[in-house]
Amino acid sequence: MKNLLFLLPALLALSGCYYDNEEVLYPNTSECDTTNVTYSATILPIIRDNCFVCHNANPPQGNIFLGDYASISAAAQIPEGQSGSLYGAITHNPDNFPMPKSGTQLSDCNISKIKAWINAGTPNN
């Protein structure tokens, strides 16, 4: 009985230790609207703010130019597991070089917006 009384506080203390997903503990309260994603108002600003520093130069780093619609659309249409895939790079897919290089991954919302644009056929709107 004495051993049981000793074990009870220890078990109670251990039951309070757990690991949760950060998204569960601190849910994102802002909505990520992917219904009205356009190239000019949504995608271009994301690419400009995160990619132009390296991929709008002449010559571009990694030989991937993202300085205009045609090149961004072409990179977006490369399948995820192939080199040069925009989606594979921004999601840090192990088959691609994670981008932005030496930077933090794009937000989940920005990745979702790019994915929605790709799924819509990369329209130039």
Beta strands, then each sheet from edge to edge (+ up, - down):
end
